[in-house]
């Protein structure tokens, strides 16, 4: 089964590249459960007389977070995978709330073989599995080539990503969480609206709130976000912390080093984040919004900024020019 999981991971990564990868930090992750790997020891592969791979267990159960790209490309991944390995059936659960769906299944011992979801999911599922050492070592997967390229997968990933605390959480040189895609994330705004009002994009927090005061005069909120999926706020928080405290401190934060979030500089970032809500800069009703609703409200000029990544563009085929930014 581990071999099948490895091939599914390679297929998923290949399909993601076809969909178009960016060149920034990973925003989501794919992982295989160690609980599922107990089956792997008895599910050996063999070469049939035709040269095709066969498996003792011909079913692969996967759980997938459904984000801005929708489900279509996952359907394509499964179609290609099953075509490449006749007789293998992939059973997929896919939902924007996949963490809530599979958590009770995992507790009951029904663990998916393959999970693709945001590592910052609000359920904390991936974090819990990391803490419990419940993830399979995927290092050997990255020594193999992709579906259409014999280059080892590790050489196709952005330098340093596989060594990061996201992918190698124990610092033992082994990969337990695979980067699923890479895309820029940040504060997105309607460039046309800014040009019409003669507004400059803010560079500092003071600029940010000064612009918010100008927007208020026109009945526009400064900020909205995906209230029921607050993980999107990380695309604003981490760049701000990196700017304020430095890259070395960010590595300390990622490694859970005591005191790494206790500096005056870090505290100022959290105070500015809080100020958005306490001082009237947050759009009314934000906490009840999902990702597409918050993006829609921003595009309707109800708010100047929303944090997001590139996946949402599939929902908006005719957009004004958009730009991402981070604050210092």
Secondary structure, DSSP 8 states (H G I E B T S, - for coil): -HHHHHHHHHHHHHHHHHH---SS-B--EEE-BHHHHHHHTT--EEE-TTS-EEESS-EEEEEEE--TT-SHHHHHHHHHHHHHSTT-EEEEEEETTHHHHHHHHHHTT---SEEEE-TT-TT-HHHHHHHTT-B---GGGGGSB-SS--SBGGGGS-TTSTTSTTT-TTSSS---SEE--B---EEEEEHHHHHHHT-----SHHHHHHHHHHHHHTT-EEEE--TTSGGGGHHHHHHHHHHHH-HHHHHHHHTT-TTTT-SHHHHHHHHHHHHHHHTT-B-TTGGG--HHHHHHHHHTTSEEEEEE-GGGGGG-SS---EEEE---
